[in-house]
Amino acid sequence: MIDITKHPNDPRGNRLTTEIRLPTPLVDVFEFFSDANNLEEITPPWLHFSVQTPAPIDMKRGTLIDYRLRLHGVPIRWRTKITAWEPPYRFVDE
């Protein structure tokens, strides 16, 4: 399930929510997706995606992670902040 909704009370604008059901133990799925470097594994190679924050990243609430990619030749950099950290159930990066 993928849901993109406009939240009128959220100053950040649109919010992307996704859900995937996997026949794998929750702890294994959480471990994979909470490792920022695995984003390089699941991002299409033509985006030239890379994590700029040196590994290992100490994942916890407040952790900042820097990324880089190229879209149509245009370099894009951004930073996410871990705003919720509740292993092995969920984490939020904004």
C-alpha positions in Angstrom: 0.0 0.0 0.0 1.3 3.5 -0.9 -0.6 6.5 0.3 0.3 10.1 -0.4 -2.0 12.5 1.5 -2.2 16.2 2.2 -2.2 16.9 5.9 -3.8 20.4 6.4 -2.5 20.7 9.9 1.1 19.6 9.0 3.3 22.5 7.9 5.5 20.1 6.0 2.8 19.5 3.4 2.4 16.1 1.9 3.1 12.8 3.6 4.1 9.6 1.9 3.0 6.4 3.8 3.9 3.0 2.6 3.2 -0.5 3.8 4.7 -3.8 2.7 3.9 -7.2 4.1 6.8 -9.6 4.1 6.9 -13.3 5.3 10.0 -12.6 7.4 10.4 -12.1 11.2 9.8 -8.5 12.2 13.2 -8.2 13.9 15.0 -9.1 10.6 12.9 -6.6 8.6 13.5 -3.9 11.1 17.3 -4.6 11.1 17.5 -4.3 7.3 15.4 -1.1 6.9 16.9 0.6 9.9 20.4 0.3 8.4 20.7 3.5 6.2 23.4 1.9 4.1 20.9 -0.7 2.9 19.2 2.1 1.0 22.0 1.9 -1.5 21.1 -1.7 -2.1 17.4 -1.0 -2.9 17.8 2.3 -4.8 18.0 2.0 -8.6 21.7 2.3 -9.7 20.9 5.1 -12.2 20.2 7.4 -9.3 23.9 7.1 -8.1 22.5 7.1 -4.5 25.0 7.1 -1.6 24.9 7.6 2.2 27.3 10.4 3.1 27.3 9.8 6.9 30.2 7.5 7.8 29.4 4.0 9.0 28.6 2.7 11.4 25.7 5.0 12.1 24.5 5.0 15.7 20.7 4.8 15.1 18.6 6.5 17.8 16.2 9.4 18.2 17.9 12.5 17.0 20.4 10.9 14.6 21.1 12.9 11.5 22.0 11.1 8.2 23.2 12.7 5.0 22.6 11.4 1.5 23.5 12.2 -2.1 22.1 11.2 -5.5 21.9 12.4 -9.0 18.6 12.9 -10.8 18.8 13.6 -14.6 22.4 14.7 -13.9 21.4 17.2 -11.1 23.1 16.5 -7.8 20.7 16.3 -4.8 21.8 16.3 -1.2 19.5 15.9 1.8 19.6 15.2 5.5 17.1 13.1 7.5 16.6 13.1 11.2 15.4 10.0 13.2 12.4 11.4 15.1 11.2 8.1 16.5 13.2 5.0 17.4 11.3 2.0 18.7 13.1 -1.2 17.8 12.0 -3.6 16.5 8.6 -2.1 15.7 9.2 1.3 14.0 11.4 4.2 13.3 10.6 7.6 11.6 13.0 9.6 9.5 12.1 13.1 8.4 
